[in-house]
């Protein structure tokens, strides 16, 4: 029996050819070499893994860009503080000149005070992502609740008798104004002493000779401390006189103290006055006997007023796509740039001496601001370096994924043309076979003889 159909023209082969053409068109239309698992099972798995890594890299890059924005906002706020502090220093330097009258200094102090208040305004208004970069104060445990507030121990401006010792008699909360403590030690050489909750001795008699005793007996949780403080007298104000009225004053941590002396036993009276309390103070009377004490105040703050608004803690910026613990982050440390933290809250230039003190404190504040900005700049540079590295990695991963997943258009077009030719040839032969006559077949066979 004479057969005129070649194997390529058989129906199964035609179906396979049609499927190949369909697959080719799918690759061309989608631009992807792998459109289903049957195209390349292993390649599909690798491509999915690379796609996941690329997506994570892209999110890491967005996180890093957010970190740069955070740092830039913080730096802009610190720049504004620097401008204000530099102007304040200029005014203080001008006020320190002996050629100025009290009226001149009062005029200078007006602008100076406005700039001082502007510091806290800038700190409060500097915000991004719901965080305040310049108001970041880490939460600290406190035992201040263990010490009674001044009005729980004393009646305002009423004298009472007490005994001296290594104990906290009362807490003077932040926000208190015109606080006055006066004692008559009856010749027992008792001294008023004021401490901050971190062990900084601000007013009183130098206790460095009994430091071990103070740290062991006074710096305890029962007295409002953590129990780990170290005695510090770097800011200690001992006064210069011993009789009323008190004439010696000094500004420490934004608080103006007026102190009559450090307890000369030849004089019975001793007094300390604080115009405005910016942080909690612990009152202790240390000596060797009983004394009469009078405490008075215009207003008393509360324990809540001793802690200012704070951020949620350090700003952590994801620095890798596998962030585990702190090693996976670039951290913007806590910054507190408020006037109180910079120890410029309450400073004035209303006198020559106060102006000189203001210059010293402003210089310290400028130094701290400079340190903050240097740290932020270093973190921004670190983030930018990480961005370059992550971008390069993302580019390499994308290139690798494209080589696996994307269509090679030149190759696929060549395959398409080849398949089209085969298909068209098959159709042509099939049409000719359908139209051929017996005479034509015999004629062809005759030509083969």
C-alpha positions in Angstrom: 0.0 0.0 0.0 1.3 3.4 -1.0 1.8 5.9 1.9 2.3 9.6 1.1 2.3 11.1 4.7 5.7 11.5 6.3 6.0 11.0 10.1 6.1 14.8 10.7 2.7 15.1 9.1 1.1 12.6 11.4 -1.4 14.0 13.9 0.6 13.5 17.1 3.6 15.2 15.7 1.4 18.0 14.5 0.0 18.4 18.0 3.5 18.5 19.5 4.5 21.1 17.0 1.5 23.2 17.9 2.3 23.0 21.6 5.9 24.1 21.0 4.6 27.1 19.0 2.2 28.0 21.9 5.0 27.8 24.4 7.2 30.0 22.2 4.5 32.6 21.9 4.0 32.5 25.7 7.7 33.2 26.3 7.6 36.1 23.9 4.4 37.6 25.3 5.4 37.3 29.0 9.1 38.0 28.5 9.8 35.1 30.9 11.6 32.0 30.0 10.0 30.2 33.0 6.2 30.5 33.0 5.4 27.3 34.9 7.3 24.6 36.7 7.4 22.4 33.6 9.5 24.9 31.8 12.4 24.6 34.3 11.6 23.2 37.8 15.1 23.8 39.2 15.4 27.2 37.7 11.9 28.2 39.0 13.0 27.3 42.6 16.2 29.3 42.3 14.3 32.3 40.8 11.8 32.3 43.6 14.7 32.4 46.2 16.4 35.2 44.3 13.1 37.1 44.0 12.6 36.9 47.8 16.1 38.2 48.5 15.6 41.1 46.1 12.4 42.1 47.8 14.1 42.0 51.2 17.0 44.1 49.8 14.6 46.7 48.5 12.8 47.0 51.8 16.1 47.3 53.6 17.0 50.2 51.3 13.8 51.9 52.1 14.4 51.5 55.8 17.9 52.9 55.4 16.5 56.0 53.5 14.1 56.5 56.4 17.1 56.4 58.7 18.9 59.1 56.7 15.7 61.3 56.9 15.6 60.8 60.7 19.3 61.8 61.0 18.8 64.8 58.7 15.8 66.1 60.7 17.8 65.7 64.0 20.8 67.5 62.5 18.6 70.3 61.2 17.2 70.8 64.7 20.6 70.8 66.3 21.8 73.3 63.7 19.0 75.6 64.8 20.1 75.2 68.4 23.6 76.0 67.5 22.5 79.3 65.9 20.5 80.2 69.0 23.4 79.4 71.3 25.9 81.3 69.3 23.6 84.4 69.4 23.1 83.9 73.2 26.9 83.8 73.6 27.3 87.0 71.7 24.7 88.7 73.9 26.4 87.3 77.1 29.8 88.5 75.9 28.3 91.9 75.3 26.6 91.9 78.7 29.9 90.9 80.4 31.5 94.2 79.3 31.9 96.6 82.2 30.8 99.5 80.0 27.1 98.3 80.2 24.7 99.7 82.7 22.0 97.7 84.4 19.5 99.1 81.9 21.7 97.9 79.0 22.0 94.4 80.5 18.2 94.2 81.1 17.6 95.0 77.4 20.2 92.4 76.3 18.7 89.9 78.8 15.3 90.2 77.2 16.5 88.8 73.9 18.7 86.3 75.7 15.8 84.9 77.7 13.7 84.6 74.5 16.5 82.6 72.8 16.8 80.4 75.9 13.1 79.6 75.7 13.4 79.0 72.0 15.8 76.1 72.7 13.0 74.1 74.3 10.6 75.1 71.5 13.0 73.7 68.8 13.5 70.5 70.8 9.8 69.9 71.2 8.9 70.8 67.5 11.6 68.6 65.9 9.7 65.5 65.0 9.7 62.7 62.4 7.9 59.4 62.2 6.2 60.2 65.5 9.5 60.5 67.3 11.3 63.5 68.8 15.0 63.0 68.0 16.1 65.8 70.3 14.0 64.8 73.3 15.2 61.2 73.7 15.6 60.5 77.4 16.0 56.9 78.4 13.6 55.8 81.1 15.4 55.4 84.4 14.2 53.5 87.5 13.7 55.8 90.4 13.3 55.4 94.1 12.1 59.0 94.7 8.8 57.7 95.9 10.6 56.4 99.0 11.3 60.0 100.1 8.4 62.3 101.3 7.9 65.5 99.3 8.8 68.7 101.2 5.2 69.5 102.2 4.7 66.1 103.6 7.4 66.7 106.2 7.3 70.5 106.8 4.6 73.0 107.2 5.2 76.0 104.9 7.4 78.6 106.8 6.9 76.9 110.2 10.0 76.0 112.3 10.4 72.5 113.7 13.1 70.5 115.4 14.9 67.5 113.8 18.0 65.4 114.1 20.9 65.3 111.6 22.1 62.1 110.0 22.8 60.3 106.7 19.2 60.4 105.6 17.1 62.2 103.0 14.8 64.5 105.0 12.6 65.5 102.0 12.3 65.7 98.2 12.2 69.0 96.4 10.4 68.1 93.1 11.2 69.7 89.8 9.0 72.7 89.1 9.2 74.1 92.6 9.8 77.8 92.9 11.4 80.1 95.5 12.3 77.2 97.9 14.0 78.4 101.1 15.6 76.1 103.7 16.9 77.6 106.9 18.4 75.9 109.9 19.6 76.9 113.4 22.0 74.1 114.4 22.3 75.3 118.0 26.1 75.1 117.8 26.1 71.4 116.6 27.7 72.3 113.2 24.9 70.8 111.1 24.9 71.6 107.4 22.3 71.8 104.7 23.2 69.5 101.8 21.4 69.1 98.5 21.9 66.2 96.1 20.6 65.2 92.7 19.2 61.6 92.4 22.4 60.5 90.6 24.6 61.5 93.6 25.8 64.9 92.3 26.4 67.1 95.4 25.2 70.6 94.5 25.1 72.5 97.8 26.7 72.0 101.2 29.8 70.9 102.9 32.4 68.9 100.9 32.0 65.3 101.9 34.8 63.7 99.9 36.7 62.8 103.1 33.7 60.6 104.1 32.8 59.5 100.6 32.7 55.8 101.5 30.3 56.5 104.3 28.0 58.7 102.2 27.9 56.1 99.4 27.2 53.3 101.9 24.7 55.0 104.2 23.1 57.9 102.2 23.0 56.6 98.6 20.4 53.9 99.3 17.0 53.1 97.8 15.4 54.2 101.1 16.9 57.6 100.6 15.7 58.0 97.0 18.8 56.7 95.2 19.5 53.5 93.3 22.3 52.4 95.6 24.9 52.4 92.8 25.7 56.2 92.7 29.2 57.5 93.2 29.7 60.7 95.2 30.5 63.7 93.0 31.4 67.2 94.1 32.3 68.6 90.7 29.5 71.2 90.9 29.5 71.7 94.7 28.6 75.2 95.9 29.9 75.8 99.4 29.2 79.5 99.6 31.5 82.2 100.8 29.9 83.6 103.9 28.2 82.3 107.1 25.8 85.0 108.2 22.4 86.2 107.0 21.5 87.8 104.8 23.0 85.4 102.2 24.8 87.2 99.4 26.6 84.4 97.5 24.8 82.8 94.5 25.6 80.3 91.8 23.8 78.8 88.9 24.0 75.0 88.7 22.1 72.8 86.2 19.9 75.8 85.3 19.0 76.5 89.0 20.1 79.6 90.8 21.2 78.9 94.4 21.8 81.4 97.1 23.7 80.0 100.1 24.9 81.5 103.3 27.8 79.2 103.9 29.0 75.7 104.9 28.2 75.6 108.6 30.9 77.4 110.5 30.1 76.4 114.1 30.6 79.9 115.4 27.4 80.9 113.6 24.2 79.2 114.3 22.2 80.0 111.1 22.5 78.6 107.6 20.2 79.1 104.6 19.8 78.1 101.0 17.4 79.5 98.5 16.5 78.0 95.1 14.7 80.3 92.7 13.4 77.5 90.3 14.0 73.8 90.6 14.7 72.1 87.3 15.3 68.5 88.6 14.4 66.6 91.7 16.7 67.5 94.7 17.1 65.5 97.9 17.6 67.4 101.1 19.9 66.1 103.8 21.2 67.8 107.0 24.5 66.2 108.0 26.1 67.0 111.3 26.3 65.9 114.9 23.1 66.9 116.7 19.7 68.4 116.7 18.7 71.5 114.8 15.7 73.7 114.1 14.6 73.9 110.5 12.2 76.1 108.6 11.2 75.3 105.0 9.2 77.6 102.8 8.2 77.7 99.1 6.0 79.6 96.7 5.0 76.5 94.7 6.0 72.8 94.8 6.2 70.7 91.8 5.2 67.0 91.6 7.1 63.9 90.9 5.5 63.8 87.5 7.0 67.2 86.7 10.5 65.8 87.2 10.3 63.8 84.0 9.9 65.5 80.6 8.3 64.1 77.5 10.6 61.5 75.9 10.8 59.5 72.7 10.3 55.7 72.4 14.0 55.2 72.9 16.9 54.9 70.4 16.1 55.0 66.7 17.1 51.6 65.2 17.7 51.5 61.4 17.8 48.1 59.7 21.2 47.8 58.2 21.1 44.2 56.8 18.5 41.9 55.4 19.1 39.4 58.2 18.8 41.7 61.3 19.4 39.7 64.4 19.9 41.7 67.6 21.9 44.9 67.6 24.3 43.7 64.9 21.6 44.1 62.3 20.9 47.7 63.1 22.5 51.2 62.9 21.4 52.9 66.1 20.8 56.7 66.6 21.5 57.0 70.3 19.3 58.9 72.8 19.8 62.7 72.6 18.4 65.2 75.1 19.1 68.7 73.8 16.6 70.5 76.1 17.8 73.6 77.9 17.8 71.7 81.2 20.0 69.0 79.9 22.4 71.5 78.4 22.5 73.2 81.8 21.4 76.6 80.4 17.9 76.6 81.7 17.5 79.6 84.0 20.7 81.3 83.1 20.6 85.1 82.7 23.0 88.0 81.8 21.5 90.6 84.1 24.8 91.1 85.8 28.5 91.0 84.8 29.1 87.8 86.9 26.0 86.1 85.6 27.0 86.9 82.1 30.4 85.3 82.6 28.8 82.2 84.1 26.4 82.1 81.1 29.3 82.2 78.6 30.9 79.2 80.4 27.6 77.2 80.3 26.9 78.1 76.7 30.4 77.0 75.6 29.7 73.7 77.3 26.3 73.4 75.6 27.8 74.2 72.2 30.4 71.5 72.8 27.7 69.0 73.5 25.7 70.0 70.5 28.8 69.6 68.4 29.3 66.1 69.8 25.7 65.2 69.0 26.0 66.5 65.4 29.3 64.6 64.9 27.7 61.4 66.1 24.6 61.9 63.8 26.9 62.7 60.8 28.9 59.5 61.4 25.7 57.5 61.5 24.4 59.1 58.3 27.7 58.3 56.5 27.5 54.7 57.8 23.9 54.4 56.4 24.9 55.9 53.0 27.8 53.3 52.8 25.4 50.5 53.7 23.0 51.8 51.0 25.7 51.6 48.4 26.5 48.1 49.4 22.9 46.9 49.5 22.2 48.6 46.2 25.1 46.7 44.6 23.9 43.4 46.0 20.4 44.1 44.9 21.6 44.8 41.4 23.7 41.6 41.2 20.8 39.5 42.5 18.5 41.1 39.9 20.9 40.4 37.1 21.3 36.8 38.2 17.5 36.4 38.4 17.1 37.9 34.9 19.5 35.4 33.4 17.5 32.6 34.9 14.0 33.8 34.4 13.9 36.2 31.4 13.4 35.2 27.8 16.3 35.2 25.4 14.4 36.9 22.6 16.9 36.1 19.8 17.0 32.4 20.6 13.2 32.2 21.1 12.5 34.1 17.8 14.8 31.7 16.0 12.9 28.8 17.4 9.6 30.4 16.5 10.7 30.9 12.9 11.9 27.3 12.7 8.7 26.0 14.1 6.6 28.2 11.8 8.6 26.9 8.7 8.0 23.3 9.8 4.3 23.9 10.4 3.8 25.7 7.1 5.7 23.0 5.2 3.6 20.3 6.8 0.4 22.1 5.9 1.6 22.6 2.3 2.6 19.0 1.8 -0.7 17.9 3.4 -2.6 20.1 0.9 -0.7 18.8 -2.0 -1.2 15.1 -0.9 -4.9 15.8 -0.7 -5.1 17.1 -4.2 -2.9 14.6 -6.0 -4.5 12.1 -8.6 -3.7 8.5 -9.3 -2.2 9.5 -12.6 0.1 11.9 -10.9 1.3 9.2 -8.5 2.0 6.8 -11.4 3.8 9.6 -13.2 6.0 10.2 -10.2 6.8 6.5 -9.8 7.6 6.3 -13.5 10.2 9.0 -13.0 11.8 7.0 -10.3 12.5 4.0 -12.6 
